[in-house]
Amino acid sequence: MEVCYEAKQIVLPDYIRALTARLEAAGERVYLVGGSLRDILLGQTPHDYDLATSATPQKTVSLFREDFRVIETGLKHGTVTVLSEGNPVEITTFRVDGDYTDGRHPDAVSFTRRIADDLSRRDFTVNAMAYREGEGLIDLFDGKADLRRRIIRTVGESRRRFSEDALRILRAFRFAAQLEFTIDEGTAEGIVACREGLSRIAKERIASEFLRLLRARDPAPALLAMKDSGVFPFVLQNYTPCVEVIRLSSSLPPSEEARLGLLLTGTDRAADILHELKLSNKQITGALAVLRGSAKRIETAADARRLIACCGAWSPLAVRAAILRGNAPKEAVGWVENNDAPVKISELAVTGKDLLSVGLTGKQVGETLNALLAAVIKDPSLNQRDILLAMAKKEGLA
């Protein structure tokens, strides 16, 4: 991953240049800032672009409202979102944050005409640079040097930054995972000193950062740093995964549900932890399915079918987790992914109506269907209507 230091190598898309040109023509200064600039300097294409400007929010709105769609939801904090060629671009007025008395949000923000003031309030040096055509790269905190050294370091004193907003602690680990950087020693000390501030952060915000970390290509180094810093208890409700499980997490595909399920293998409170994080039903179901499936012993194709019956669509990830935990051989992936045998009651060659027609009643129907499914999972060749009805009669169920 190479760092670009030459301003002439920074080429902005036309839809961004259209916005900057209008602001500049109105006598305002506008800079590319934040993660978009960081990614360009790392030789990557940004997913989106953020601009900072000397224009007030009201002036930004007035400049674009006639021929662009303008979204004003962030106006209180100086942010206006402008859709340029269908791309949402956040344009934020240079600002200075007030005190953070609640440890989460600035009490107030004030606007400024100086880009230096705006950069000074940002979290990490690699996110605190700005670029303007004709002026070049503005780097007041050696962010480009930190890109070269591949470290995450706070702007200014780390304890102050983390005491202002403790969520920055998780952002540090998330950036370390996504960029495959390490955390600066002084920044790591600030994390330890301020980690209890995470107890005041909304669970939704914690979950958002943590899940983004888990989607990184190789999250294990950042997760191990979280463990060393004593941060996990503030994320996973007083639970800390063991080193072995953390290391194994990077061997799973970059699925937040799969990696979260694996990380929770050492606790019997997994469901409570997931609900405390206020995750979606899909995320909770997936993580629990992977957790449940990873604990199963899979030694035969029939075992793999039982896994599918247990984990459903999450089975391909669950079987990989089971392999990592030593509960299944590598060929079990093929048993799961190539399975075409019945694994659900709805796939049986008989229905509840068929069993009613041969004399079963009430709960006998459900019990018999479950028994027949267990037999078919063991031997798929039994899944024929006549055979299944005969099995029910032979067992005295009908």
C-alpha positions in Angstrom: 0.0 0.0 0.0 1.9 3.1 -1.2 1.4 6.6 -0.1 1.0 9.4 -2.7 2.6 12.6 -1.5 2.4 14.6 -4.8 -0.6 16.9 -4.9 -0.6 16.7 -8.7 -1.4 13.0 -8.4 -4.8 13.8 -6.8 -7.5 13.8 -9.4 -11.1 14.5 -8.3 -14.1 13.2 -10.1 -16.0 15.6 -12.3 -19.1 15.5 -10.0 -16.9 16.7 -7.0 -15.1 19.3 -9.1 -18.6 20.7 -10.1 -19.4 21.3 -6.4 -16.0 22.8 -5.5 -16.0 25.1 -8.5 -19.4 26.6 -7.5 -18.2 27.2 -3.9 -15.0 28.7 -5.1 -16.8 30.9 -7.7 -18.8 32.3 -4.8 -15.7 33.4 -3.0 -15.4 30.4 -0.6 -12.6 28.0 0.0 -13.4 24.3 -0.2 -11.2 21.3 0.7 -11.4 17.5 0.3 -11.1 16.1 3.8 -11.4 13.0 6.0 -11.4 9.4 4.9 -11.8 10.2 1.2 -8.5 12.1 1.2 -6.9 9.4 3.3 -7.9 6.7 0.9 -6.7 8.6 -2.1 -3.3 9.1 -0.4 -3.2 5.3 0.1 -3.9 4.7 -3.5 -7.4 3.6 -3.0 -10.7 4.8 -4.6 -13.0 6.4 -2.0 -16.5 5.1 -1.5 -17.6 8.7 -1.0 -16.2 12.2 -0.7 -16.4 14.7 2.1 -15.8 18.4 1.6 -15.1 21.1 4.2 -15.8 24.7 3.3 -15.6 28.3 4.6 -19.2 28.8 3.5 -21.9 28.8 6.1 -24.5 26.0 5.9 -27.1 28.5 4.8 -24.9 29.8 2.0 -24.1 26.2 0.9 -27.8 25.5 0.7 -28.5 28.6 -1.3 -25.7 27.9 -3.8 -27.0 24.4 -4.6 -30.8 24.2 -3.9 -31.9 25.4 -7.4 -30.3 22.6 -9.5 -29.2 20.0 -7.0 -31.1 18.0 -4.5 -30.0 19.3 -1.1 -30.6 17.4 2.2 -30.4 19.6 5.3 -30.7 17.0 8.1 -27.2 17.8 9.4 -27.6 21.5 9.3 -27.3 22.0 13.1 -23.8 20.7 12.9 -22.9 22.5 9.8 -23.4 19.6 7.3 -25.3 19.8 4.1 -25.6 16.8 1.8 -25.7 17.6 -1.9 -26.6 14.9 -4.5 -24.2 15.4 -7.4 -24.9 13.1 -10.4 -26.7 10.8 -7.9 -23.8 10.8 -5.5 -24.4 12.1 -1.9 -21.6 14.5 -0.9 -21.4 15.9 2.6 -20.3 19.5 2.7 -19.5 20.8 6.2 -18.7 24.3 7.3 -15.3 24.7 9.0 -16.2 24.3 12.7 -14.9 24.2 16.2 -16.4 21.8 18.8 -17.3 23.1 22.2 -16.9 21.1 25.5 -18.0 17.5 25.7 -19.6 17.5 29.1 -21.5 14.2 28.5 -18.5 12.4 27.0 -20.4 11.8 23.8 -21.3 15.0 21.9 -20.0 18.5 21.8 -22.3 20.9 23.8 -22.2 23.3 20.9 -20.4 23.8 17.6 -19.2 27.2 16.2 -18.3 28.0 12.7 -14.9 29.3 11.7 -13.2 30.6 8.5 -10.0 28.7 9.2 -9.4 25.1 7.9 -6.7 24.7 10.6 -9.4 25.1 13.3 -11.5 22.4 11.6 -8.6 20.0 11.3 -7.6 20.5 14.9 -10.9 19.0 16.2 -10.6 15.7 14.2 -9.9 12.4 15.8 -6.8 10.9 14.2 -4.0 12.3 12.2 -4.7 10.2 9.1 -8.2 11.8 9.0 -7.0 15.3 9.7 -5.6 16.4 6.4 -7.1 18.6 3.7 -6.5 19.1 0.0 -7.4 22.1 -2.2 -6.5 22.5 -5.9 -4.0 25.3 -6.2 -3.1 25.1 -2.6 -2.1 21.4 -2.2 -2.1 19.2 0.8 -2.6 20.7 4.3 -1.1 18.4 6.9 -0.7 20.0 10.2 -0.4 16.9 12.3 1.9 14.7 10.2 -0.9 12.5 9.0 1.0 11.6 5.8 4.0 10.4 8.0 1.6 8.3 10.0 0.2 6.8 6.7 3.8 5.9 5.8 4.4 4.4 9.3 1.0 2.7 9.2 -0.1 3.9 12.6 -3.3 5.3 14.1 -2.5 8.3 16.3 -4.8 10.9 17.8 -4.7 14.5 16.9 -3.3 16.1 20.1 -3.3 14.4 23.5 -5.0 11.0 23.4 -6.8 11.2 26.8 -8.4 14.5 25.8 -9.6 13.1 22.5 -11.0 9.9 24.0 -12.6 11.7 27.0 -14.4 14.0 24.6 -16.0 11.1 22.8 -15.2 7.5 24.0 -16.5 6.1 20.8 -13.3 7.2 19.2 -11.7 4.3 21.0 -13.6 1.8 18.9 -13.0 4.0 15.8 -9.3 3.6 16.5 -9.5 -0.2 16.5 -11.8 -0.1 13.5 -9.4 2.0 11.4 -6.5 -0.2 12.5 -8.4 -3.2 11.2 -9.6 -1.7 8.0 -6.3 -0.1 7.1 -4.2 -2.9 8.6 -2.4 -0.3 10.7 -1.2 -0.5 14.4 -2.2 1.9 17.1 0.4 4.3 18.3 1.8 3.7 21.8 0.6 7.0 23.3 -2.8 6.5 21.7 -3.0 3.0 23.2 -2.3 4.4 26.6 -5.1 6.9 26.2 -7.5 4.1 25.3 -6.7 2.2 28.5 -7.1 5.4 30.6 -10.4 6.3 29.0 -12.0 3.0 28.2 -14.7 3.2 30.9 -16.2 6.1 29.0 -17.5 3.5 26.6 -20.1 2.6 29.2 -21.8 6.0 28.4 -22.0 5.4 24.7 -25.2 4.2 23.1 -25.1 0.4 22.3 -26.2 1.1 18.7 -23.1 3.3 18.1 -20.8 0.7 19.7 -22.3 -2.1 17.6 -21.9 -0.1 14.4 -18.2 0.5 14.9 -17.6 -3.1 16.1 -19.4 -4.7 13.2 -17.5 -2.6 10.7 -14.3 -3.8 12.4 -15.4 -7.4 12.0 -15.9 -6.9 8.3 -12.3 -6.0 7.7 -10.1 -8.5 5.8 -8.1 -9.4 8.8 -9.7 -8.2 12.1 -7.6 -10.4 14.4 -4.7 -8.0 15.2 -7.2 -5.2 16.1 -9.3 -7.6 18.2 -6.2 -8.7 20.0 -5.3 -5.1 20.7 -8.8 -4.6 22.1 -8.3 -7.5 24.4 -4.9 -6.2 25.6 -6.5 -2.8 26.2 -9.3 -4.3 28.3 -12.0 -2.8 25.9 -14.0 -6.0 25.2 -16.0 -5.9 28.5 -17.5 -2.6 27.4 -18.5 -4.0 24.0 -19.6 -7.5 24.8 -21.2 -7.0 28.2 -18.3 -8.1 30.5 -17.3 -10.9 28.1 -13.8 -11.2 26.5 -13.1 -13.8 23.9 -10.0 -15.9 24.3 -6.9 -15.3 22.2 -7.3 -18.6 20.2 -10.8 -17.7 19.1 -9.8 -14.1 18.2 -7.0 -15.4 16.0 -9.4 -17.9 14.3 -11.9 -15.1 13.4 -9.8 -13.9 10.5 -10.0 -17.3 8.9 -13.7 -17.0 8.4 -15.1 -15.1 5.4 -15.7 -11.3 6.2 -19.2 -11.9 7.6 -20.0 -9.9 10.7 -22.5 -12.6 11.8 -20.0 -15.5 11.3 -17.2 -13.8 13.1 -19.4 -12.5 15.9 -20.8 -16.0 16.4 -17.3 -17.5 16.6 -16.2 -14.8 19.1 -19.1 -15.7 21.4 -18.1 -19.4 21.7 -16.8 -18.9 25.2 -20.0 -17.6 26.8 -23.4 -19.0 27.6 -24.8 -15.4 27.4 -24.5 -15.0 23.7 -28.2 -14.2 23.0 -28.3 -11.6 25.8 -25.1 -10.0 24.5 -26.4 -9.8 20.9 -29.7 -8.3 22.1 -27.9 -5.8 24.3 -26.1 -4.6 21.2 -29.5 -3.9 19.7 -28.6 -5.8 16.5 -31.1 -6.6 13.8 -33.0 -9.9 13.8 -30.9 -11.1 10.8 -27.7 -10.3 12.6 -28.8 -12.1 15.8 -30.2 -15.1 14.0 -27.0 -15.4 11.9 -24.6 -15.1 14.8 -26.5 -17.6 16.9 -26.7 -20.0 14.0 -23.0 -19.9 13.4 -22.3 -20.3 17.2 -24.7 -23.2 17.4 -23.4 -25.0 14.3 -19.8 -24.5 15.1 -20.2 -26.6 18.3 -21.6 -29.6 16.4 -19.5 -32.7 15.6 -19.6 -33.3 11.9 -18.0 -36.6 10.9 -20.3 -37.8 8.1 -22.6 -36.4 5.3 -25.5 -37.2 7.5 -24.1 -35.0 10.3 -23.7 -32.2 7.7 -27.4 -32.5 6.8 -28.3 -32.2 10.5 -26.2 -29.1 10.6 -28.1 -27.7 7.6 -31.4 -28.5 9.4 -30.2 -26.7 12.5 -28.6 -23.6 10.8 -30.4 -23.2 7.5 -28.9 -20.5 5.2 -26.1 -19.9 7.7 -24.8 -23.5 7.3 -21.9 -22.7 4.9 -20.5 -20.3 7.5 -21.3 -22.5 10.4 -19.5 -25.5 9.0 -16.4 -23.3 8.4 -16.6 -22.2 12.0 -16.9 -25.9 13.1 -13.8 -26.7 11.1 -11.8 -23.9 12.8 -12.9 -25.2 16.2 -11.8 -28.7 15.3 -15.3 -30.2 15.2 -15.3 -31.1 11.5 -12.9 -32.1 8.7 -12.3 -29.8 5.8 -14.4 -31.9 3.4 -17.4 -31.1 5.5 -17.7 -27.8 3.5 -18.4 -29.9 0.4 -21.0 -32.0 2.3 -22.9 -28.9 3.2 -22.5 -26.9 0.0 -23.3 -29.9 -2.3 -26.1 -31.3 -0.3 -29.4 -31.8 -2.2 -31.1 -34.1 0.3 -34.1 -33.1 2.4 -33.2 -31.2 5.6 -36.6 -29.6 6.3 -40.1 -31.1 7.0 -41.4 -29.2 4.0 -39.0 -31.2 1.8 -40.4 -34.6 2.9 -42.4 -36.7 0.4 -45.3 -36.7 2.8 -47.3 -33.9 4.5 -49.2 -33.6 7.6 -52.4 -34.1 5.6 -51.0 -37.5 4.3 -50.5 -38.6 7.9 -54.0 -37.4 8.9 -55.4 -39.5 6.1 -53.8 -42.7 7.6 -55.2 -42.1 11.1 -52.8 -39.9 12.9 -54.3 -37.1 15.0 -53.2 -34.0 17.0 -49.6 -33.8 18.1 -48.9 -37.3 16.6 -48.7 -35.6 13.2 -45.9 -33.2 14.3 -44.0 -35.9 16.2 -44.1 -38.3 13.3 -43.0 -35.7 10.8 -40.0 -34.9 13.0 -39.2 -38.6 13.3 -39.4 -39.1 9.6 -37.2 -36.1 8.9 -34.6 -37.6 11.3 -34.7 -40.8 9.3 -34.4 -39.1 5.9 -31.5 -37.0 7.1 -29.7 -40.2 8.0 -30.7 -41.9 4.7 -32.0 -39.6 2.0 -33.1 -42.6 -0.1 -36.0 -43.1 2.3 -37.7 -39.9 1.1 -40.5 -41.6 -0.9 -44.1 -41.3 0.0 -44.9 -45.0 0.2 -41.8 -45.7 2.2 -42.5 -42.9 4.7 -46.1 -43.9 5.2 -45.0 -47.5 5.7 -42.4 -46.4 8.2 -45.1 -44.6 10.2 -47.3 -47.6 10.2 -44.4 -50.0 11.1 -43.6 -47.9 14.1 -47.1 -48.1 15.2 -47.6 -44.5 14.7 -50.7 -45.0 12.5 
